[in-house]
Amino acid sequence: MQAHFSEAAGRQIPDSRFVQEVLAANLFLQKLTALVDDGRLSGNADLDALRQMNPEMLSLKSWWSGAHRQTIPNLLETFLHQPFIHSVIAISDK
């Protein structure tokens, strides 16, 4: 995923786990991280079954290569200006 997001953004997107200080301070991130850790958000989806349910489903690369080309850079720009992210970056740089 990191490589795909980096390609879409046109720059290197780091792939790292939240530091414990950040997780301890944010219940949502704790729960999200737990979903990744137990495998539910770890890329184990049955894509063939999902495509049968939704034949118009696109791959991530196809989605952002089309009409949504600016979505990833715009999201990154918005995301990086959030106060929470500044605290994450500050803690991560310690």
C-alpha positions in Angstrom: 0.0 0.0 0.0 2.8 2.4 0.9 4.2 2.1 -2.7 0.8 2.7 -4.2 0.1 5.8 -2.1 3.6 7.1 -2.8 3.0 6.7 -6.6 -0.4 8.4 -6.4 1.0 11.3 -4.3 4.1 11.8 -6.5 6.3 11.6 -3.4 7.5 9.1 -0.8 4.8 8.4 1.8 6.3 6.9 4.9 4.9 3.7 6.3 5.3 3.5 10.0 3.3 2.5 13.0 2.0 5.1 15.4 4.2 5.5 18.4 2.8 4.4 21.7 2.4 7.9 23.0 0.0 8.7 20.1 -1.9 5.5 20.5 -2.3 6.0 24.2 -3.8 9.5 23.6 -6.3 8.5 20.9 -8.9 5.8 21.4 -9.9 5.8 17.7 -6.3 5.1 16.6 -6.1 2.4 19.2 -9.1 0.6 17.8 -8.0 1.2 14.2 -4.6 -0.3 15.0 -6.2 -3.3 16.7 -8.2 -4.0 13.5 -5.0 -4.0 11.5 -3.2 -6.2 14.1 -6.0 -8.8 14.1 -6.0 -8.9 10.3 -9.4 -7.4 9.5 -7.8 -4.4 7.8 -4.7 -6.1 6.5 -5.6 -6.8 2.8 -7.3 -10.1 3.3 -10.5 -9.2 1.4 -11.9 -11.7 -1.1 -11.7 -9.3 -4.1 -13.4 -11.7 -6.5 -16.4 -12.0 -4.2 -16.5 -8.2 -3.8 -16.3 -7.7 -7.5 -19.3 -10.1 -7.9 -21.3 -8.0 -5.5 -20.1 -4.7 -7.1 -18.9 -5.2 -10.7 -18.0 -1.5 -11.0 -15.5 -1.7 -8.2 -12.1 -0.3 -9.2 -8.7 -1.1 -8.0 -7.1 1.7 -5.9 -4.7 2.4 -8.8 -7.5 2.6 -11.4 -9.6 4.8 -9.1 -7.0 7.4 -8.6 -5.7 7.2 -12.2 -9.1 8.3 -13.5 -11.3 11.2 -12.4 -10.0 11.0 -8.8 -6.3 11.7 -9.8 -6.1 14.8 -7.5 -7.8 13.1 -4.6 -4.6 11.6 -2.9 -2.5 14.8 -3.1 -5.5 16.9 -2.0 -6.1 14.6 1.0 -2.5 14.6 1.9 -2.4 18.4 1.8 -5.5 18.6 4.0 -4.3 15.9 6.3 -0.9 17.4 6.9 -2.5 20.7 8.0 -4.5 19.1 10.8 -3.4 20.0 14.4 -3.4 16.3 15.4 -0.9 15.5 12.7 1.5 18.2 14.0 1.4 16.5 17.4 2.0 13.1 15.8 5.0 14.4 13.8 6.4 16.1 16.9 6.1 12.9 19.0 7.5 10.8 16.1 10.5 13.0 15.7 11.6 12.5 19.3 
